[in-house]
Amino acid sequence: MKNLKLINEEKLKDWAKEIFKKNSFNMVDVSSKKETFRRALASGKIYVGKEVFNLIKNKEMPKGDPITLAEVSAILGVKKTSELIPLCHPLPIDHTATKIIMHEEDNSLEVFCVVSAVQKQVLKWRLLWVSMLH
């Protein structure tokens, strides 16, 4: 303990930048940002083919209704995003909803997911993660 050296705050900032910014990954520092209402919407399309589309439409999938399961699972995906993406901030979410629309003309499922919260950060990671889950 006798080799300890006291340094001022400005030198500490320079020292910390040198250690933490060089060749490393970091969560973005949002401590100085103000909280604002944020809402984000993601959408994507899943092409399943005529046979699978008809099984889904006629509720004949062997393991049950995948649309209802996916809509409920999306809620869990939004809530667990920060546990699964290393640099994502954990956020309390105020609202999330997912809707899947079937399009018979191209045998596709169009997925929409909305997330809203009063936060310092944007909600893009949650939507990206939910999009990947589908």
Secondary structure, 3 states (H helix, E strand, C coil): CCCCCCCCHHHHHHHHHHHHHCCCCCCCCCCCCCCEEEEEEEEEEEECCHHHHHHHHCCCCCCCCHHHHHHHHHHHHHHHHHHHCCCCCCCCCCEEEEEEEEEHHHCEEEEEEEEEEEECCCCHHHHHHHHHHC
